[in-house]
């Protein structure tokens, strides 16, 4: 099962708050068969414990340790919010990359995402992408 496929990418989303944004990222993972429904709750719990905002308009929501039991396959969701959503303290997020890692694969996936997103221009390309293919190309190394 591919970690990132075109069905996992939602462009031009409008959300009113970070909880709604995280729920969208989690629901994609549920709908595509990567996680059970309860993983979304664990993603929201994780956000309450510590923000998943990473800087550069990027957040990487994921579940808690307890949420690992709800992971069926490793996978990613990408939610593009061009207008941005406030993740608290004035931190605006325009790209959410939801992660579900089976066993300890999430660390490998995170490191690959970090390499791509450490360059501000790559994050800007994700924010400004007009097609799913552009995002797949930028994050292709993750698969």
N, C-alpha and C positions, 0 to 999 in steps of 0.2 A: 504494500500500500504506500503510495507516494505521500511524503510528508506535506508537500505543498502542491496543490493543483488549482486550476483556474476557478473551480467551484468554491474554493476557500477564500476568495478575494472579493471584497465588496468595496466598490468605488463610490465616491461622492455621497457619503452618508451624512445625515444631519441628526445630531443627538443633542439632548438638552442637558445631560450631565454625565459624569464618568461612569456611574452605575449602569446607565443605559448603554454606553459604549462597550463596557465590559461584557454585558449580557449579550450584545450582538456578536462580539468576538467568541464568546463561549457557545452560543447557539449554533454558529457555523460548525464548530468542532463536534457538537452533538449531531447536527443534521447530516454531517458527512461520515459519521460512524467512528470518530476517534475517541470519544468519551461518552460516559453516561450523563444523563441530565443533571445529576447532583454535582458534577464538576463545576458548573456555573456558580453554585453556591460557594464552593471552595475558592473560586477565583475572587468572588466578592469579599470573602473572609480575608484572603491574602492582602487585598487592597486596604482593608481596615487595619491590618497589622503594620504594614509598611507600603508606601506608595510604589507602584511599578513604573513610575515616570523615570525615564532614563536621561532626559535632556534632549536637546535638538528636536523638539516636537514629537518625541517617540515615547511610547509606553509599551511594556511587554507584560501584559497581564497573564497570570498563571495561577494554578491552584496551590493550596497548602500541602504540607506533607500528608495530611489525612486524605487529600483529594487524589493521591496517586492510585488508590484502589479503584477509582472511577475511570482511569485511563485504559482504553482498550488497545489503541495504537498511537504511536508518536505522530503528531500532526501540528500544523500551524494554520492560523487564520490571520488574514490581513484586512483591517478595516481602515479605510481612508476617510478622514473627516476634514476636508479642505478648510472649513470655517473654524475648525478647532473646537476643543472641549476642555474646560478647566479641570485639571486634576488636583487643584488645591494650591494655595500659596502662589497664585498667578502662573502656575506651570501649565502651559497650553499644549495639548496633544493633538496632532493632526494625523498621526499614523499609530495604530495599535496592532501589535503582532501578538496574537494569542498563542500560547504554547501549551501543548500537552506532551509530556515525555514519558514513554514506557520505560520502566526500570530506571536507569540513570542516563538515558539518551538526551534528556533535556539539557544537560550541561554541554554536550557536544553541539546541540542545536543552538543553544545560547551563544556559544563562542563563535559559531559561524555567522550568526546575526550580528554580533558585536563587531566583527571584522568589517562587514558591509556597512553597518550604521555608524561606525566610528568616523567615517568621512561624511562631513556635513552635506557635501554635494550629492551623495547617494540618498540621504534622507530627503533632501529637496526633490530629487527625482521621484522618490516614492510618493511624496506629497502632491507633486504636479503630474503624476502619471495619468494619462488619458485612457489607458487600456490595461486590461488584466495582463496582457502579454508583456508590457513594460515592467510590471512588478515581478512577474515570473522570471524575466531575464535578470533583473537586479538581485533577486533572492534565489536564483537557480542553484547556487552552490549548496544550499541547505538540503536539497533532495538527496 
